[in-house]
Structure formats: structure tokens, C-alpha cells
Amino acid sequence: MNDVTLHLAGLRKGYNHGRPNEVQVLHDVSLEVARGEVVALVAPSGAGKSTLLHIAGLLDTPDAGTVSIGGEDLTSLGDRKRTAVRRNDVGFIYQFHHLLPEFSALENIVLPQLANGVAQAEAEDHARALLARVGVEARAEHRPAALSGGEQQRVAFCRALANRPRLLLADEPTGNLDPATSDRVFDALMELVRASGLSALIATHNLELAARMDRVVRLEAGRIA
């Protein structure tokens, strides 16, 4: 079995090619995340971390370089296959929870599983187990508007792991929370990640949180520092 979950090699990405205002966002970025490893991606605003995460999660394509997950080069996949990989192999967490407001916490975690062909009962059991893992099982039937910010983000964590991905990508997952809540919510995220045994690349400005991960990678001006 391949011990490297995510392998990025020689990534380059720019915008407005050939124009006076051309911007080069990533410059020959290479990075590996091992199976079961949690890597902190520390970068100032505008350094290219969101672009890097989008390319790693097949939401964007590089101008050069390759993206491999589980040893398979996915850089040149068509849209349908890219969508399938994102649905099955990659979980995404953003700074804002982006939960569907008309559905309960439980339903927000069940829906991605149903879209992936999981039976309703099995999907609900898995969703409740995830909610219990992060301590919000009592809020399963509540809609997002009835949840606190920390609870909403914990539900978003569970949704990201609903389809049992092999890779988790998170962009400032606690950046919208106050420091005390951020610390508790990050503990819940790490509990989920460790229990699932998946690999994770987590972008954060918080150096204290970064230090609690397995390894810290710094991105400065589009380059790994």
C-alpha cells in the first residue's frame, strides 16, 4: 500500500497570463502528506494557500506540475472523474461552515452519503456516530441556525468525513471562532482525524494550533519556505 496519501510535485499556478497584471501564485511547489499524517500549512494572507488547497483537492488545475492521491496521478482527469474523486477520496472544510440551512445537523451529514449510494439507515447511523465523536449528538435534529458557531463547525467537520475520505483539506477551519471556542473545536477536529486514520492538510494562521499537528509547512510568496 502506498504510504503517501497526497503528493504534489512542481506545482505552478498563475492568473491573467500574458497580461501586464499577470500574477504568479504558486512557484514550483512540491509537498507530500503521508498516510495518517496531519500537516499544518502556515501562510500569510495572499501567499497562495487557498490556491494550493484547491489544486490539491481537484477544485482547480495547475499550469504545471502533478497532483497524486494514493499514488495515482489525477492531474489530467476529466470533470466527471475529478468529481468522483472529490466525492469519494477528499473531504473539505472551510472557515465558514456552509451547512444547508433547511436541513438538520444530522441531515447535512446524511445527504452526502445518500448521494454516494449509501442506504438511509446506514447513513444515519454513521452520521450519529460522527456527531457523538465531536460531542454534539444531542443537537442532531437542530437546524444550523439553532446551533452555536462552534457547533456548526463541528457538524461541518462531520459532513467532510461522512464519505470516509482518505484525505482531508481544511482552510482556516477555526478562523471564524473566538480563541476559546477555536481551541475546543480544534480538539474535536483532531479527535475525528485521529479516529478516522486519514491524512490531513490544514491551513491555519494559528501557530499554537499548528504546533499540535505532526508537521508544519510554511508557504511564503507561493513557495515552500
SESENU-910718 format. One line per field, with one value per residue (C-alpha): x, y, z; chain. Coordinates in steps of 0.02 Angstrom, whole numbers, plus 50000, padded with zeros to 5 digits. Each point is the difference from the previous one (the first is absolute). Example, Ala and Ser with C-alpha at 12.3 -4.5 7.8 and 13.67 -1.06 7.14 Angstrom:
<pts>
u	50615;50069 $
v	49775;50172 $
w	50390;49967 $
mol	A;A $
</pts>
This chain:
<pts>
u	50000;50064;50055;49977;49821;50030;50146;50016;50146;50061;49835;49992;49846;49973;49858;49979;50131;50087;49924;50089;49914;50048;50016;50099;49921;50095;50182;50060;49913;50032;49926;49957;49877;50026;49860;49930;50104;49927;50097;49977;50013;50049;49994;49962;49851;50033;50140;49902;49937;49820;50058;50112;49857;49883;50126;50035;49812;49975;49893;50127;50135;50184;50090;50139;50037;49903;49875;49997;49888;50038;50136;49887;50035;49835;50060;49924;49836;49840;49865;49895;50144;50064;49828;49999;50170;49944;49843;50086;50178;50008;49912;49996;49980;49994;50007;49810;49895;49893;49868;49835;49885;49838;50067;50042;50177;49968;49929;50150;50111;49881;49974;50179;49990;49834;50075;50137;49878;49997;49836;49901;50013;50186;50028;49904;50094;50167;49944;49947;50166;50095;49896;50029;50187;50001;49877;49847;49891;49866;49984;49974;49822;50037;50022;50160;49917;49963;50182;50144;50147;50105;49861;49973;50184;50002;49855;50097;50146;49885;49929;50176;50036;49830;50060;50156;50129;50184;50051;49933;50036;49956;50017;50004;49870;49993;50039;49822;49993;50056;50162;49920;49873;50134;50105;49855;49943;50177;50009;49841;50073;50160;49898;49904;50156;50097;49852;49976;50184;49994;50130;49971;50070;49935;50033;50004;50066;50001;50176;49944;49880;50131;50122;49876;50006;50130;50096;49997;50026;50019;49943;50072;49970;49945;50149;50030;50118 $
v	50000;50174;50090;50172;50060;50168;50038;50171;50022;50159;50094;50167;50109;50175;50113;50127;49913;50113;50157;50145;49954;49815;49925;49842;49921;49836;49974;49820;49937;49819;49920;49829;49948;49824;49879;50047;50160;50169;50144;50184;50121;50169;50149;50186;50066;50003;49872;49874;49877;49998;49974;49858;49917;50020;49917;49861;49967;50003;50157;50090;49947;50050;50079;49873;49858;49848;49953;49820;49922;49825;49983;50040;50153;50093;50159;49967;49919;50058;50092;49846;49900;50151;50018;49815;50016;50154;49909;49839;50043;50181;50092;50191;50118;50189;50147;50015;49845;50013;49882;49988;50109;49906;49834;49939;49965;49814;50026;50106;49849;49871;50086;49978;49816;49978;50084;49868;49856;49961;49935;50121;49900;49972;50184;50056;49880;50063;50182;49975;49914;50148;50126;49901;50002;50191;50017;50071;49845;50084;50134;49879;50056;50187;50106;50102;50163;49922;49949;50102;50043;49864;49872;50048;49974;49831;49945;50061;49892;49849;50037;50008;49826;49927;49903;49935;50094;49958;50184;50150;50178;50142;50187;50095;49882;50096;50173;50065;49954;50086;49932;49894;49922;49979;49896;49885;49980;49961;49864;49926;50006;49913;49867;49966;49996;49885;49883;49990;49972;50114;50124;50186;50163;50142;50183;50112;50168;49935;49945;49918;49888;49967;49940;49866;49916;49875;50120;50184;50057;50185;50078;50172;50097;49842;49895;49871;50086 $
w	50000;49958;50158;49920;49990;49916;49885;49918;49881;49915;50010;49912;49988;49935;49944;49860;49893;49875;50071;50086;50164;49991;50174;50038;50154;50019;49953;49982;50158;50051;50155;50070;50135;50064;50041;50171;50011;50049;49921;50043;49854;50070;49884;50005;49904;49813;50006;49895;50132;49939;49821;50058;50094;49851;49884;50126;50011;49811;50008;49890;49878;50003;49853;50029;50119;50061;50135;50060;50132;50059;49870;49852;49892;49989;49915;49829;50049;49915;50097;50037;50072;50099;50077;50047;50085;50097;50056;50053;50049;50058;50141;50004;50147;49982;50121;49987;50025;49841;50073;49908;50108;49961;50063;50174;50059;49974;49826;49948;50036;49928;49831;49933;50043;49910;49847;50010;50001;50187;50071;50109;50162;49980;49959;50154;50114;49934;50016;50182;50039;49927;50097;50159;49967;50001;50144;49913;49982;50105;49865;49856;49960;50010;49846;49981;50055;50169;50027;50069;49886;50078;49981;49819;49961;50088;49891;49848;50055;50009;49828;49928;50068;49958;49847;50088;49894;50002;49997;50095;49940;50118;49969;50166;50077;50165;49932;50025;50185;50159;50076;50137;49881;49867;50120;50046;49821;49942;50133;49926;49825;50054;50089;49840;49893;50116;50022;49812;49962;49849;49939;50019;49934;50109;49961;50152;50060;50179;50042;50163;49905;49867;50133;50054;49829;49941;49889;49950;49820;49962;49838;49963;49839;49910;50052;50135;50122 $
mol	A;A;A;A;A;A;A;A;A;A;A;A;A;A;A;A;A;A;A;A;A;A;A;A;A;A;A;A;A;A;A;A;A;A;A;A;A;A;A;A;A;A;A;A;A;A;A;A;A;A;A;A;A;A;A;A;A;A;A;A;A;A;A;A;A;A;A;A;A;A;A;A;A;A;A;A;A;A;A;A;A;A;A;A;A;A;A;A;A;A;A;A;A;A;A;A;A;A;A;A;A;A;A;A;A;A;A;A;A;A;A;A;A;A;A;A;A;A;A;A;A;A;A;A;A;A;A;A;A;A;A;A;A;A;A;A;A;A;A;A;A;A;A;A;A;A;A;A;A;A;A;A;A;A;A;A;A;A;A;A;A;A;A;A;A;A;A;A;A;A;A;A;A;A;A;A;A;A;A;A;A;A;A;A;A;A;A;A;A;A;A;A;A;A;A;A;A;A;A;A;A;A;A;A;A;A;A;A;A;A;A;A;A;A;A;A;A;A;A;A;A;A;A;A;A $
</pts>
